[in-house]
């Protein structure tokens, strides 16, 4: 029989939790979030949820919680209340989920299981389709699906499809914008060419731009050539009146960008452009261009009037950029069936 000294202590009494607890408290102190109050623990101070003692210690500083145990109906009601209190320029009109096999128009029910591998492992891909007359977009995701919290998707019974219809109430804004060069490392080419849900670098790049009073940050590839923006492609009009777009070898070949390349042929016929080229673009050539633009499903075609400290062209929205925007808008309204799907309302 084992002696008392060799019997393992219960988890709640072991000391290995203390360093993790201490690190968590330090982290909470160093970030600006609204959360539980911090107070020092004494012999009589303990972690509690509504009725249970979770952990105790001496001389440690930790948050105290009073968290209710909610029923499913209470959760839904709180989520509705939370949604209603948020100010947003986007309306979520409907969501489809193959998890429950249907469509919901209740924003409180537009949720994804926490054990979905797209949530906790970034194992999923997505895309966006513009809704022209409905003034919105359809966004859809294909995920490895829910199943467990492991790394391998072998525990996921089946892949899952999610889709949501978003109506953006923001008025169109086609004014020229400023961009900066991103210091956030670009994704490796094998990941940059796919639209996966791993958008942390993209989000950090966008945040970097906003911190510098810019609209977007432009990535350079490993060789120093112009790559792309955080969620849009880049294009230029050279002094020789060529439409120049960076090669798609190491970046996402956006559907909108590829469509613009097709539509630009009309400007060549009209003499507004002399040619169209997809090639490597140096930063120097980009900043010397007559026009610079961002192209994507969100921005459509938008003029860039300043990159870092360099003014692009004459510092105003370019005529070719505006012409390409007009062509794209017309294409979205009356283009061929190969690029449009009629939706009965």
ABEGO torsion letter per residue (X at the ends): XBBAAABBBBAAABAAAAAAAAAAAAAAAABBBBBBBBBBBBAABBBBBAABBABBBBGBBBBBBBBBBBBAAAAAAAAAAAAAABBBABBBABBBBAAAGBBBABAAABBBBAABAAAAAGBBBBBBBBBAAAGBBBBBBBBAEBGBABABAAABABBBBBBBBBBBABBBBABBBBBBBBABBBBBAAAAABBBABAAAAAAAAAAAAAAGBABBBBBBAAGBBBBBAABBBBBBBAAGBBBBBBAAABBBBAAAAAAAAAAAAAAAAGABABBBBBBBBAAAAAABABBBBBBAAAEBBBBABBEABBBEAGBBBAAAAAAAAAAAAAAAABBAAABBBBBX
